[in-house]
Amino acid sequence: MPDPMFVTDTAGTVTMANHRIEEYLGPDLKGTPLTILLDRIVAPAHRRSVDEYLKTHGNASQPGDQGFVRFVSPGGSHFVMRSAPVVSDDGKLVGQIHYLADISALAQAESDREEALQLLSHDMRSPQSAIIALLPTIKDSNVSNRIEGHARRTIALAQDFVDVARMGESPFEGSDVLLADLARDIADNLWPLAHERGVCIDVVDDSDNAFVLAEPDSLGRAITNILDNAVKFSPDGATICVHIGRRNDMIELAISDEGPGIDAGLLPRLFTRFAARSTPDARIKSSGLGLTYVRAVAERHGGKVWAENLTKGACFHLQLPEAIEPIPAPDA
């Protein structure tokens, strides 16, 4: 077998070991108690989790998905171990088989990735915040405003990158959210920016007050990213329509504007990371991380997002599953 492997009997004694495990621990492992073998391959700080795993999974009497346990060796190598029962033809448990995989390279890559995320989420944000704090000392308000805009955009890009990278590392924890109310709150938050240029944001709800199962913070930020772009690229005095309705058994939020539209060459990759503009006057002039975040949020919520050009302007569609109504308990 290509991976390190050994077998123990019901008493916890090694009865068989392949050459790969002997490369780590030496020859003649047969007859070694499992506790002694674990002392040699598992660091003390990780021993409890390994013992708990073996207690929970290693003694199962039926084959199946037994999960795995991850640990560090005394020498600093990272391993994953998976144990499964060995069952006789008559269904009797006769031992366990244990597989090891060295994931030290993967662990190092994870560590490097976390350091990069830390750099983006903290170390790069701090100097940008310091720049913003010093802006009142600049007498030229036009220069000050431009510097602040660039600094805040850098902070937003860093946060988008970190949030996208970490999106799949935490379980989904949703609650019932009235999508129309969330859209109205976001429109209210963006009113100062829209009002400054005479842009009107109309929120229309044709969904019969539909609820979606959502994480309000991430979904709200995703909708904000779309609506903020619509405001920025709308001409002065334009109208943006935020429509909530039903489509294909999903709840759909559509944001349409009267801007210049999206470059046709960019549409197929609009929501990919670091999508760049293909023409000097293209609508999307950023790194595309904001829309990458929107797609990640949509997929996390079991939905999808896409964009299209209209006769005048563009429209972004965000579809989400409707929240399942709880079944009322029968009367006692």
C-alpha positions in Angstrom: 0.0 0.0 0.0 1.3 3.5 -0.8 0.4 5.0 2.6 1.6 4.0 6.1 -0.7 1.3 7.5 -0.8 -1.1 10.5 -3.4 -3.5 11.9 -4.2 -4.1 15.6 -6.2 -6.9 17.2 -9.1 -6.3 19.7 -6.5 -6.2 22.5 -4.8 -3.3 20.9 -1.6 -5.1 19.7 0.0 -4.6 16.3 -0.4 -7.7 14.2 0.7 -6.3 10.8 2.6 -3.3 9.5 3.6 -2.3 6.0 7.0 -1.0 4.9 5.8 2.7 4.8 5.0 2.8 8.6 8.3 1.0 9.3 10.1 3.9 7.4 8.8 6.2 10.2 9.1 3.9 13.2 11.6 1.2 12.3 11.1 -2.5 11.6 9.6 -5.3 13.8 6.5 -3.4 14.9 4.5 -6.6 15.2 3.5 -7.3 18.8 3.9 -3.6 19.8 1.0 -2.3 22.0 -1.0 0.4 20.2 -0.4 2.8 23.2 3.3 2.5 22.8 3.1 3.0 19.0 1.0 6.1 19.5 3.5 7.5 22.0 6.1 7.4 19.2 4.0 9.0 16.5 1.7 11.4 18.3 2.8 14.6 20.2 1.6 14.7 23.8 -0.6 17.8 23.0 -2.5 15.8 20.4 -2.7 12.5 22.2 -6.1 13.1 23.8 -7.8 13.9 20.5 -6.3 10.7 18.9 -7.4 8.6 21.9 -10.9 10.0 21.7 -11.1 9.3 18.0 -10.1 5.7 18.4 -12.5 5.3 21.3 -15.4 6.7 19.2 -14.6 5.2 15.8 -12.0 2.5 16.1 -14.2 0.2 18.1 -17.1 0.3 15.7 -18.3 -3.1 14.8 -19.5 -2.2 11.3 -17.4 -0.8 8.3 -18.4 2.6 7.0 -17.2 6.2 7.1 -15.2 6.3 10.2 -14.0 9.9 9.8 -10.4 10.8 10.6 -8.2 12.5 13.2 -5.4 15.0 12.5 -2.4 15.3 14.7 1.3 16.4 14.9 4.1 14.0 15.6 6.8 14.6 18.3 9.1 15.6 15.4 6.7 18.3 14.1 5.3 16.4 11.1 1.5 16.6 10.4 -0.5 13.5 9.9 -4.1 12.4 9.3 -5.1 9.0 10.6 -8.2 7.0 9.6 -9.2 3.9 11.4 -11.7 1.2 10.4 -12.9 -2.0 11.9 -11.8 -5.4 10.5 -14.8 -7.7 10.6 -15.0 -11.5 10.1 -17.4 -13.2 7.7 -19.8 -13.8 10.5 -19.8 -10.1 11.5 -17.5 -10.4 14.5 -15.0 -7.6 15.2 -11.5 -9.0 15.0 -9.4 -5.8 15.0 -8.8 -2.4 13.5 -6.9 -1.2 10.5 -5.2 2.2 10.7 -4.1 4.4 7.8 -1.7 7.3 8.0 -1.1 10.2 5.6 1.7 12.7 6.0 0.1 16.2 5.3 3.1 18.3 6.4 3.3 20.1 3.1 -0.4 20.9 3.2 -0.1 22.1 6.8 2.7 24.4 5.8 0.7 25.8 2.9 -2.2 26.4 5.3 0.1 28.2 7.7 1.4 30.4 4.9 -2.1 31.1 3.7 -3.2 32.1 7.2 -0.2 34.4 7.5 -1.2 36.1 4.2 -4.7 36.5 5.4 -3.5 38.0 8.6 -1.3 40.4 6.6 -4.3 41.5 4.6 -6.9 41.6 7.4 -4.7 43.5 9.9 -1.3 44.6 8.9 -2.5 46.2 5.6 -5.6 47.7 7.2 -3.8 49.5 10.0 -1.7 51.9 7.8 -4.7 52.7 5.7 -6.7 53.6 8.8 -3.8 55.8 9.9 -3.9 57.6 6.6 -7.6 58.3 7.0 -7.0 59.6 10.5 -4.4 62.0 9.2 -6.6 63.4 6.4 -8.0 66.3 8.4 -4.5 67.9 8.4 -4.6 68.2 4.6 -6.0 71.7 3.7 -7.0 70.8 0.1 -10.3 69.0 0.6 -10.3 67.7 -3.0 -7.0 65.9 -2.4 -8.1 64.7 1.0 -11.3 63.2 -0.4 -9.4 61.4 -3.2 -6.9 60.0 -0.7 -9.7 58.8 1.6 -11.5 57.1 -1.3 -8.4 55.2 -2.3 -7.6 54.2 1.3 -11.1 53.0 2.0 -11.2 51.1 -1.2 -7.9 49.4 -0.2 -9.4 48.4 3.1 -12.6 47.1 1.4 -10.5 45.0 -1.1 -8.5 43.5 1.7 -11.6 42.6 3.6 -13.3 41.1 0.5 -10.2 38.9 -0.2 -10.1 37.7 3.4 -13.8 37.0 3.6 -13.8 35.1 0.3 -10.8 33.0 1.4 -12.4 32.1 4.7 -16.0 31.7 3.4 -15.9 27.9 3.4 -14.2 27.5 6.7 -17.2 28.2 8.9 -20.6 26.5 9.0 -23.6 28.3 7.5 -25.6 29.8 10.3 -28.7 31.4 8.8 -31.9 32.9 10.1 -35.1 33.9 8.5 -34.7 37.3 6.8 -37.3 39.3 5.0 -35.5 40.1 1.8 -37.5 43.3 1.0 -36.7 44.8 4.4 -33.0 44.0 4.0 -33.0 45.6 0.6 -34.8 48.7 1.9 -32.3 49.1 4.7 -29.4 48.9 2.3 -31.0 51.4 0.0 -31.4 53.8 3.0 -27.7 53.3 3.9 -26.7 54.3 0.3 -29.2 57.2 0.1 -26.6 59.9 0.9 -24.4 58.7 -2.0 -27.3 58.5 -4.3 -28.9 61.8 -3.2 -25.6 63.6 -3.9 -26.0 62.9 -7.6 -29.8 62.9 -7.8 -30.1 59.2 -8.2 -33.3 57.6 -7.0 -33.4 54.0 -5.6 -36.9 52.4 -5.9 -37.5 49.1 -4.0 -40.4 47.1 -5.3 -41.5 43.9 -3.6 -43.6 41.5 -5.6 -42.6 38.5 -3.6 -45.5 38.6 -1.1 -43.0 39.4 1.8 -40.9 36.4 1.1 -38.3 35.3 3.7 -35.0 33.7 2.9 -32.7 31.7 5.1 -29.7 33.9 5.3 -26.7 35.2 7.2 -27.8 38.9 7.3 -24.3 40.4 7.5 -22.8 38.6 4.5 -26.0 38.8 2.4 -26.4 42.4 3.2 -22.8 43.2 2.2 -23.2 41.3 -1.0 -26.3 43.3 -2.0 -24.6 46.5 -0.9 -21.7 45.7 -3.3 -24.1 45.4 -6.2 -26.2 48.4 -5.3 -23.2 50.5 -4.6 -21.9 49.7 -8.1 -25.2 50.6 -9.6 -25.2 54.0 -7.9 -21.6 54.8 -8.9 -22.2 54.0 -12.6 -25.6 55.6 -12.9 -25.8 59.0 -14.6 -26.9 62.0 -12.5 -30.7 62.0 -12.1 -31.1 58.3 -13.0 -33.4 55.7 -11.3 -32.2 52.4 -10.0 -34.9 49.7 -9.5 -34.5 47.0 -6.8 -37.1 44.4 -7.6 -37.9 41.4 -5.3 -40.0 38.7 -6.8 -40.3 35.0 -7.5 -38.7 33.1 -10.3 -38.3 29.3 -10.8 -39.2 28.5 -7.2 -36.6 30.9 -6.0 -36.7 34.4 -4.5 -35.0 36.8 -6.8 -33.6 40.2 -6.1 -32.8 42.1 -9.3 -31.0 45.5 -9.4 -31.3 47.4 -12.7 -29.7 50.7 -13.5 -29.5 53.2 -16.3 -25.7 53.3 -16.6 -23.4 52.4 -19.5 -23.8 48.7 -19.1 -21.1 46.1 -18.8 -18.5 45.4 -21.5 -19.6 42.3 -23.4 -16.2 40.7 -23.2 -16.3 40.9 -19.4 -19.7 39.5 -18.8 -18.7 35.8 -18.9 -16.0 36.3 -16.2 -17.6 39.1 -14.3 -17.7 37.3 -11.0 -14.3 35.7 -11.2 -11.5 36.9 -9.0 -9.4 39.7 -10.4 -11.6 40.2 -13.5 -10.1 43.2 -15.3 -11.7 45.7 -17.6 -11.2 45.0 -21.2 -11.7 48.6 -22.5 -10.7 51.9 -21.1 -14.4 53.0 -20.6 -15.6 49.6 -19.2 -18.0 49.8 -16.3 -16.1 47.5 -13.9 -12.8 49.2 -13.1 -11.9 47.4 -9.9 -10.1 44.1 -9.2 -13.4 42.3 -9.2 -13.1 41.1 -5.6 -16.4 42.7 -4.6 -18.3 40.7 -7.2 -16.3 37.6 -6.3 -17.6 38.0 -2.8 -21.1 38.4 -4.1 -20.8 35.0 -5.9 -19.3 33.3 -2.9 -22.2 34.6 -0.7 -24.8 33.5 -3.3 -23.4 30.0 -3.5 -23.0 29.8 0.3 -26.8 30.5 0.6 -27.6 27.9 -2.0 -28.4 30.4 -4.7 -26.7 32.0 -7.8 -26.0 35.4 -9.2 -25.5 36.7 -12.8 -25.7 39.9 -14.8 -27.0 41.0 -18.1 -27.0 44.2 -20.2 -30.4 45.8 -20.8 -31.3 48.2 -23.6 -30.2 50.9 -21.2 -28.0 50.0 -18.4 -27.4 46.6 -16.7 -29.2 44.3 -14.3 -27.8 42.0 -11.6 -29.9 39.0 -10.6 -29.5 37.3 -7.2 -31.6 34.2 -6.6 -32.0 32.6 -3.2 -34.0 29.7 -1.9 -37.1 30.7 0.1 -37.0 30.0 3.8 -39.0 26.9 4.6 -42.0 27.6 6.8 -41.9 25.7 10.1 -44.6 23.0 10.4 -46.9 23.9 13.2 -47.0 21.4 16.1 -50.2 19.4 16.3 -52.6 20.5 19.0 -52.2 18.6 22.2 
